[in-house]
């Protein structure tokens, strides 16, 4: 049950766009890639998938780039994961007829819990967390 690099990069890209929101100037691929340490060539593929699912939009031209298609409060981690992976958490053995039903029940519960958490976390929450000052502890 490993999360993929693609999922991580997609969430980083959406976070970069969410931090930039509501600025009307689109972010270029190179800006997002540099800010989030994502290979630009791979980022382009991810942005195309996010755009096809309606999470981001692109603007053409010299001053073109990418913007969120919705407010960060309306985009969840679950939305991004489904856009690039198809599922928040996939258990392929749920389709295996030899997998015992009692285990399938457990896998479905875990899958449901993961989806519930991913759907509760918006990019507005993530940006707020990133902007919160780090507490310093002195001894």
C-alpha positions in Angstrom: 0.0 0.0 0.0 2.5 2.6 -1.1 1.5 6.0 -2.2 3.0 6.9 -5.6 5.4 9.7 -6.5 2.8 10.8 -9.0 0.2 11.4 -6.2 2.7 13.4 -4.2 3.7 15.5 -7.2 0.1 16.1 -8.1 -0.7 17.3 -4.5 2.4 19.5 -4.5 1.3 21.1 -7.8 -2.2 21.8 -6.6 -0.8 23.2 -3.3 1.4 25.6 -5.3 -1.6 26.7 -7.3 -3.7 27.0 -4.2 -1.1 29.2 -2.5 -1.1 31.4 -5.6 -5.0 31.6 -5.6 -6.8 34.0 -6.2 -4.1 35.7 -8.2 -5.3 35.9 -11.8 -1.7 35.5 -13.3 -1.2 31.9 -14.2 1.8 30.0 -12.9 4.1 28.6 -15.6 5.1 24.9 -15.4 8.7 26.0 -14.7 7.6 28.0 -11.7 5.6 25.2 -10.2 8.4 22.7 -10.9 11.1 24.8 -9.3 9.0 25.7 -6.2 7.9 22.2 -5.6 11.0 20.2 -6.7 9.1 18.3 -9.4 10.7 17.4 -12.8 9.1 19.8 -15.3 8.6 17.1 -18.0 6.7 14.8 -15.6 4.8 17.8 -14.1 3.3 18.6 -17.6 1.8 15.1 -17.8 0.3 15.5 -14.3 -1.1 18.9 -15.0 -2.8 17.6 -18.2 -4.5 14.9 -16.1 -5.6 17.4 -13.4 -6.9 19.7 -16.1 -8.9 16.9 -17.8 -10.6 16.2 -14.4 -11.6 19.9 -14.0 -9.3 20.7 -11.0 -7.1 23.2 -12.8 -7.3 25.2 -16.0 -4.7 26.5 -18.4 -4.3 29.7 -20.2 -2.4 29.9 -23.5 0.0 32.4 -24.7 3.1 34.2 -23.7 1.7 35.0 -20.2 0.0 31.6 -20.0 0.2 28.9 -17.4 -2.0 27.1 -14.9 -4.6 28.2 -12.4 -7.0 26.4 -10.1 -10.4 25.8 -11.7 -12.1 26.1 -8.3 -11.5 27.7 -4.9 -8.9 25.8 -2.8 -11.7 25.2 -0.3 -13.5 23.1 -2.9 -10.6 20.9 -3.9 -9.7 17.9 -1.6 -6.8 15.6 -1.5 -9.3 12.9 -2.5 -10.1 14.8 -5.7 -6.5 15.0 -6.6 -5.7 11.4 -5.9 -8.7 10.2 -7.9 -7.7 12.5 -10.8 -4.2 11.0 -11.1 -4.6 7.5 -9.7 -8.3 6.6 -10.1 -8.8 5.7 -6.5 -7.7 7.2 -3.1 -6.5 3.7 -2.0 -6.8 0.7 -4.2 -7.0 -2.9 -3.1 -6.8 -5.0 -6.3 -7.4 -8.2 -4.4 -11.0 -7.0 -3.7 -11.7 -8.3 -7.2 -10.0 -11.6 -6.5 -12.7 -14.3 -6.1 -10.3 -16.4 -3.9 -9.9 -13.6 -1.3 -12.1 -14.5 1.7 -15.1 -12.3 2.2 -14.1 -11.5 5.8 -10.8 -10.0 4.5 -12.6 -8.2 1.7 -14.8 -6.6 4.4 -11.6 -5.4 6.3 -10.1 -4.0 3.1 -13.3 -2.2 2.2 -13.4 -0.6 5.7 -9.8 0.6 5.3 -10.5 1.9 1.8 -13.6 3.7 3.0 -11.7 5.3 6.0 -8.9 6.5 3.7 -11.4 8.0 1.3 -13.2 9.7 4.1 -10.1 11.4 5.4 -8.8 12.3 1.9 -12.2 13.9 1.2 -12.1 16.0 4.4 -8.8 17.6 3.7 -9.0 20.6 1.4 -6.2 22.6 -0.1 -7.4 25.6 1.9 -6.6 23.5 5.0 -3.2 22.6 3.6 -2.3 26.2 2.8 -3.5 27.3 6.2 -1.2 24.7 7.8 1.7 25.8 5.7 1.2 29.4 6.7 1.0 28.7 10.4 4.1 29.8 12.3 6.3 27.1 13.6 6.4 27.0 17.4 9.8 27.2 18.9 10.6 25.4 22.1 13.3 26.7 24.4 15.0 24.7 27.1 
